[in-house]
Amino acid sequence: MKLASFLVGTTKSYGLRTEDGIVDLGARLGTKYPDLRALIAGKGLVEAKVFLNERADYQEEDVVFLPVIQNPRKIFCVGMNYADKRAEFGELNPAPTLFIRFPDSQTGHNCAVLKPEQSNEFDYEGELAVIIGTGGHKIPSAKALDHVAGFSCYMDGSVRDWQHTWFTAGKNWRQTGAFGPWLVTRDEIPDSQNLYIRTWLNGQMVQNDNTSSMIHPIPELIEYISTFSALSPGDVIITGSPGGVGKKRVPPLFLHDGDVIDVEIEKIGRLHNFVVRDAVALDVA
C-alpha cells in the first residue's frame, strides 16, 4: 500500500494512493484513527487494505501533500552512512553519526522547500526514510525489520554554513526537510537494502547510488538507536545520503530560489519539491 497525508482545503486527512487516485481514509476511519501515525500505532493497516478497491476521492492535484508522518515523536537522522559520502568528508568514525530533526522542520511532496535567508550554503541530500510501525526498546537487528511499517523518500536539506562541527542548527530550519510523497508498506519492499536512490537538481542527476552501499544497514541502525531510545510507532529514521552533495563539488553546488529538487527511490516513488527563498514564502496551515 501507498499511504499519504494531505490537506483538502483546510482539512487535514490521510489516505491510500492507488492507480486511480487518492482514497480518503480520514473520511472513513478518522474517528478511530485521526491521522496516519494513529493508524499505524493502532494496527490499522489491515483495516486500510479493505478500501484499496474503493473509488478514488481525489486526484493528486486536488490535495496539498503534507509530510508523510506529520507529527512523529522522534526523527533520527543518520549521517555519513554511504561509502562515497564518507570519502568526500574524510569520515573515519566507525560508529553511526546521529542527529535530530524536529517535526516542524518538514514539508511535503510538491511543496516549497525554504532556503533560509541567512544561508549561502543550502545543500541537498536524498535519503531513504524508515517509518517505525511497532515500537520497542533494545530491538535486536535480527527482528528489526518486523518493527518497520514502511519506507519513503526524504530530501534532508542541510544549511551547511550553520552546521559547523554539530548538526542541529543546520538541520532544523523550517520547511528544509521534504518527506514523501507517501509511505510504501514494508510488504511491497522485499529488500530495502537493494534500492537505487537518485537525486535530481533542475533535471540533472546529482546523486546516484544504491541502499546496498550503506555502511550501517537498516536493521543495525534500529538496533543501535533503540538501545538508548525506545522507538514508537510513527517515529522516523532517515538513513543517510549518498555522495555527490553540493558542498563537496568543485565548484560547490547549492540550492537557490527557483531550483527544482527531486529524490527518487526504486519501488517507492519520486519526491518533488521546488526551492523558495524563506522571506517570500507562505506557510501552509
C-alpha positions in Angstrom: 0.0 0.0 0.0 0.9 3.6 -0.5 -0.3 5.9 2.3 -0.1 9.7 2.2 -1.0 12.6 4.4 -2.6 15.7 2.9 -4.8 18.8 3.0 -8.0 19.2 1.2 -8.8 22.9 1.5 -8.1 23.5 5.2 -8.9 19.9 6.3 -6.1 17.5 7.2 -6.5 13.9 6.2 -4.7 10.8 5.0 -5.4 8.1 2.5 -4.4 5.4 0.1 -2.7 6.4 -3.1 -4.0 4.0 -5.8 -3.7 3.8 -9.6 -7.0 5.8 -9.9 -6.1 8.5 -7.3 -6.4 9.0 -3.6 -8.9 7.2 -1.4 -9.6 9.3 1.7 -9.1 7.1 4.7 -9.6 10.0 7.1 -13.2 10.3 5.9 -13.7 6.6 6.5 -11.5 5.8 9.6 -10.8 9.2 11.1 -13.0 8.9 14.1 -10.9 5.8 15.1 -7.5 6.9 13.7 -7.3 10.7 13.4 -4.1 10.6 11.4 -1.6 8.3 9.7 0.5 7.9 12.8 -2.5 6.8 14.8 -3.5 4.4 12.0 0.0 2.8 12.3 0.0 2.8 16.1 -3.4 1.3 16.2 -2.5 -1.6 13.9 -5.0 -0.1 11.4 -3.1 -1.1 8.2 -5.1 -4.2 7.9 -8.3 -2.1 8.1 -6.9 0.3 5.5 -6.5 -2.6 3.0 -10.2 -3.0 2.8 -10.5 0.3 0.9 -7.9 -0.5 -1.8 -10.6 -1.0 -4.4 -12.7 1.9 -3.4 -13.3 4.7 -5.9 -10.8 7.5 -5.6 -12.0 10.6 -3.8 -9.2 12.9 -5.2 -6.5 13.2 -7.7 -3.1 14.4 -6.7 -3.7 17.9 -8.0 -6.7 18.2 -5.7 -4.7 17.9 -2.5 -1.7 19.6 -0.8 0.7 16.9 0.4 1.9 17.0 4.0 4.9 15.3 5.4 4.1 11.5 5.4 4.1 11.4 9.2 3.3 15.0 10.1 3.8 14.6 13.9 6.4 11.9 14.6 7.6 11.9 18.2 11.2 11.4 17.1 13.1 11.9 13.9 16.6 10.3 13.9 18.9 11.3 11.1 22.0 9.2 10.2 25.0 11.0 8.7 28.0 9.6 6.8 26.3 6.3 6.1 27.4 5.7 2.4 31.0 4.9 1.4 31.2 7.7 -1.2 29.9 10.3 1.3 32.3 9.2 4.0 35.2 9.6 1.5 34.0 13.1 0.4 34.0 14.3 4.1 37.0 12.2 5.3 34.8 10.5 7.9 36.7 7.7 9.8 34.4 7.2 12.9 33.1 3.6 12.7 30.0 4.4 14.9 26.8 5.7 13.3 26.6 9.5 13.2 23.3 10.6 14.6 21.4 13.9 14.9 17.8 15.0 15.4 15.4 16.8 13.1 12.3 18.4 14.6 8.8 17.7 13.1 8.2 21.3 12.3 11.2 21.5 10.0 9.4 19.3 7.4 7.3 19.8 4.3 5.5 17.6 1.9 5.7 16.4 -1.7 5.1 19.1 -4.4 5.6 21.8 -1.8 8.2 24.6 -1.3 11.4 23.8 0.4 12.6 27.0 2.0 16.1 28.4 1.5 17.0 30.2 4.7 17.7 33.9 4.1 20.7 33.7 6.4 22.4 30.9 4.4 24.5 30.9 1.3 25.1 27.1 1.5 21.8 25.4 1.4 22.5 21.8 0.3 20.5 18.8 -1.0 20.7 15.3 0.4 18.5 12.5 -0.9 17.8 9.7 1.6 15.6 6.7 2.4 13.3 7.2 5.3 12.2 4.3 7.5 8.9 4.6 9.4 8.5 2.6 12.6 5.4 0.5 12.8 5.8 -1.4 16.1 7.6 0.3 18.9 10.3 -1.3 21.1 13.3 -0.9 23.2 16.6 -2.8 22.7 15.3 -4.3 19.4 17.7 -6.9 18.1 18.8 -6.5 14.5 17.5 -9.9 13.6 14.0 -8.7 14.4 14.3 -5.1 13.5 12.5 -5.2 10.1 9.5 -6.6 11.9 9.2 -3.2 13.6 9.1 -1.3 10.3 5.8 0.0 8.9 7.2 1.2 5.6 9.6 3.4 3.7 9.5 6.8 2.0 11.8 9.4 0.3 13.4 12.3 2.1 15.3 15.4 1.0 17.3 16.2 4.1 18.1 19.8 3.3 21.3 20.9 5.0 22.2 24.5 5.9 25.9 23.9 5.7 27.1 27.3 6.9 25.2 26.7 10.2 26.4 23.1 10.8 30.0 23.7 11.9 31.1 20.7 14.0 27.5 19.8 15.1 24.3 19.4 13.1 21.3 20.7 14.9 21.4 24.3 13.7 22.0 23.2 10.2 19.1 20.7 10.0 16.1 22.4 11.7 15.2 25.5 9.7 11.5 25.5 8.8 10.5 23.5 5.7 14.0 22.4 4.9 13.3 18.7 5.1 10.9 17.2 2.5 9.2 13.9 3.3 7.1 12.0 0.8 5.4 11.5 -1.5 4.0 8.6 0.5 4.8 5.7 2.7 5.1 2.3 0.9 4.4 -0.5 3.3 7.2 -3.0 4.0 5.4 -5.9 2.3 5.9 -4.1 -1.0 9.7 -3.7 -0.5 11.2 -7.2 -0.4 14.8 -5.9 0.0 15.1 -2.4 1.4 18.9 -2.9 1.3 18.9 -3.1 -2.5 17.1 0.0 -3.9 18.6 2.6 -6.2 18.5 6.1 -4.8 18.9 9.2 -7.0 18.7 12.9 -6.6 18.0 15.4 -9.4 18.6 19.1 -9.4 16.9 21.0 -12.2 16.7 17.8 -14.2 20.4 16.9 -13.7 21.2 13.8 -11.7 23.5 14.8 -8.8 23.4 11.7 -6.6 23.2 8.1 -7.8 23.7 5.1 -5.6 22.1 2.0 -4.1 21.0 1.4 -0.5 23.3 -1.6 -0.5 26.1 0.9 -0.1 25.0 1.8 3.4 27.8 1.3 5.9 25.3 0.7 8.7 22.2 -1.2 7.2 18.7 -0.5 8.5 18.5 -3.4 11.0 21.7 -2.3 12.6 20.5 1.3 12.8 17.3 0.2 14.5 19.2 -1.9 17.0 21.7 0.9 17.7 19.1 3.6 18.2 16.6 1.5 20.2 19.4 0.6 22.6 19.4 4.1 24.1 16.0 5.4 23.0 12.8 3.4 22.8 11.1 3.7 19.4 7.4 4.4 18.9 5.0 3.9 16.0 5.4 6.7 13.5 9.0 7.5 14.5 11.2 8.1 11.5 14.8 7.1 10.8 16.4 8.9 7.9 19.2 6.6 6.8 21.9 8.9 5.3 22.7 10.4 1.9 25.0 9.1 -0.9 27.9 11.0 -2.2 27.5 13.9 -4.6 26.3 16.6 -2.3 26.8 20.2 -3.3 29.2 21.1 -0.6 32.0 18.8 -1.9 31.6 19.6 -5.6 34.0 21.9 -7.4 32.7 24.5 -7.6 30.1 23.9 -4.8 26.5 23.4 -6.0 23.9 24.8 -3.6 20.2 25.3 -3.7 18.8 28.7 -4.8 15.4 30.3 -5.2 13.6 28.8 -8.2 15.5 25.5 -8.2 13.7 22.1 -8.5 14.9 19.2 -6.5 13.7 15.5 -6.8 14.6 12.4 -4.8 13.7 9.1 -6.5 13.9 5.7 -4.8 13.2 2.5 -6.5 9.8 0.9 -5.7 8.8 4.0 -3.6 8.4 6.9 -6.0 9.7 10.4 -6.7 9.6 13.2 -4.2 9.3 16.6 -6.0 9.9 20.0 -4.5 10.9 23.5 -5.5 13.1 25.9 -3.7 11.8 29.3 -2.5 13.7 32.0 -0.5 12.2 31.9 3.0 11.5 35.6 3.2 8.9 35.4 0.3 7.3 32.0 1.2 3.9 31.5 2.7 3.2 28.9 5.4 0.8 26.0 4.7 -1.5 25.8 7.7 
